[in-house]
């Protein structure tokens, strides 16, 4: 559990990390000077969510040359958007709650980042 001071100091960086890829880069740079464990947690969550988005974009670009499956990409992109919103809400509320299904894995895979 994070102490209240750590959460308050890192909350802005955590929120910025969920606002597009540019926000993630800015948050990473801001957290690089003075490491904050709360901000680092949310940076790792955001890296994972944006990574999923990029992998889906590549997959559906390649897949579209082979076969057309209507609405599949829309449903999966909507799922990524929901993960992004859940992560953002967790940051705003000052919680270190992982996003559903993959949040724990993001912390494990990106433990050296942030």
N, C-alpha and C positions, 0 to 999 in steps of 0.2 A: 504494500500500500504506500502510495506517495504521500509525503507530508504536504500540507496546504501551501506552504511557501514555494515548493518546487512546482506544484501544479499552477499556481498563479503566475509564476515567472515564465513557464513554458507554454501557457495556454495560447497566446497569440501565435507563436511559432507553430504549434500543433494545428491550429485552425487554418493558417496559411498553407500548410502542407497539403491540404485537401482541395485547394483551389487551383486546378489545372496543373500541368507539368511545370509550368513556369513558377507557380506557387511552391511546388515541391522543391525546386532548385533553390528558390529564395530561402525557404525554411531550412534547407540543408546548410546553406551558407551561414544563415543567422545562428544556427545551433552549433556551428563549427567553432566559433570563438569561445563560447562558454557552454559546455555540454550540460544539457538539462535532460534528465531521464524521462520525464513526461513527454517532452517534445520529441525525443528520440524514438519513443514507443510509437507515437503517431506518425512520424516520418517513415518508420518501417512499415506500418499498416498502409500508408499512402503509396509507397513504392510498390508494394504487392498488388494493390488495386489497379494502379496505372499500368503495371506490368501485365496483368490479366487483360486489360483493355487493348494494349498493344498486340499481345499474342492473338487475341480474337480478331483484331483488324487484319493482321497478316493471314490468319487462317481463312477468314471469309473472303479475302481478296483472291487467294489461291483457289478456294472452293468455287467461287463464282465463275471461274473459267471452265470448270468441270461440270457442275450441276447447279441448278437454281432451286433452292429450298426457301419458299416464301416464309417470312416472319421469324425464322429461326434466329437470324442475326439480331433482329429487333428485340426478341425476348431475352437473348443473352446480354445484349448491351444494356437493356433495362435492369437486368440483374446486377451488372457492374455498377450502374448508377445508384441502385439501392444500397449496395455495399459502401459506396462513396458517401452517401447521405448518412448511413448508420455510423461510419467512422467520424464524420464531421460532428454529428450530434454527441458522440462520446467525448470528443475533444471539447466541445462547448460546455458540456456538463462537468468537465474535469475528471472524467473517468478513464481508466485504462482497460476498457472492455474490448476484447478482440471482435473483429467483424465475424459474422457467422460463416461456418464451413471452413474458411481458410485463414482466419486471423492468427490462430496459434502457429500455423505453419510459417506465416510471414515473419513472426517473431523469431522462430527457429532458423529460418533460411537467411535472414538479414540481420542476425544478432550482432555482427561487427559493424553495422552501418548506424550512423547517428551518433 
